[in-house]
């Protein structure tokens, strides 16, 4: 048995993963344990959590944002200014910095592993046991090896990592080959990180929220559309961020002020809509050219920009694309898994790409731990604790509450891998209430305009979503793509349909999560509706809950009706 520990240390969304004989057996991001969103610190707690079930570690694979190959670094820096002498000097300084940083991140990782985790060994021994995996290669590995596509065109698109902002790869016979790249100066992701700040959003954290505003603008002002057309361009596989090139030597604050001069007089929805439209245009041309270049119509995606679910829908709808997969932890939170998979494929044995359909890879807690947490919670007067002898009875109880219009929190089994709550750390509500987007967001202290995602039984998905094909779009199982909703879906589940007529579903098969499936199926039996609203179980500003204590604290803060936790239901009094 050979064990590889993957570590993602990109200074945000850090995490760890464990591969045993090439199979992903566990993965968790540090933020779930530290309770700090997009955690930047070294993932010591994540490593320790995963090592509890590991006897020995044979190899460590590390991915971050430091190791830009020298030629790429020089090329990027030479694009940053028009003065040839300054360009050469800056490029050489960047190369020198790259030479210094490459071993530094490996040594820093070894030092932290030795000091903060249960891994044994001297620092130098750990250094020699760590392989650094290029940032975009780790993204590509995460997408290809978990897609189930034997052959794939792989796109990695993000803000920046190891000197790149996007890349095209071919995946074939278990190996990855790079086809084309775009340097970090031409990043699409950085535009999404900066433009929202003009309107008071935290760009790095709220790009998804800003994207949600796009549907609230029907007509983009022509001048605004032309601005983004000029600043973000594409020619085949070459993407250009002309704003960044023009402001290459500016500080972050100066760039934000420059964006404010360009778009600050327009409404936030108009700007979001214009940027979304241009992103879709640029990336679809990029993808079409990539598929034409590689000759493979199976598309696998990773990188922060591919968290854009409307963009992913446009890619799925391309005539040249046959099948689409988006890695479940598509941002930098997936680097640990990608690094471990890439190391295994290149150093141990070929990896047969297999669909990662079991995303419940995080920590779990036994009934004794859950009961201790309930006792420690000091439930307010009137709250009832009811234990169930069977999952069927508990699922029927939860479904009955949902059918009666109550909100139910779910906490069961292993925590999900990735940013989506997929039934083990979820909040559920009926989809028939069109006002849910207003009052439930307010109850959960979330942004009022953000839609809720539906979970739908796989057998009923055709009736709910246009152009859905389970073989062509495995991404639909993980809330990583939107679909146009059918007329039936819009009438039957208006609370799950966004303003633009789309939804971001989780298509649920019984084999994937039997208890969760039983809740939705029993709700369907009682109401005739095969869908529920599913949103993440977390207090505003915190990551999704991880432990029973997290779950109970958040449940009591929300004031919702019931918490299903293990084999127990904690039920609020009637007046709650």
Order of alpha helices (4+ residues) and beta strands (2+ residues): beta-beta-beta-alpha-alpha-beta-alpha-alpha-alpha-beta-alpha-beta-beta-beta-alpha-alpha-alpha-beta-beta-alpha-alpha-alpha-beta-alpha-beta-alpha-alpha-beta-alpha-beta-beta-alpha-beta-alpha-beta-alpha-beta-beta-alpha-beta-alpha-beta-beta
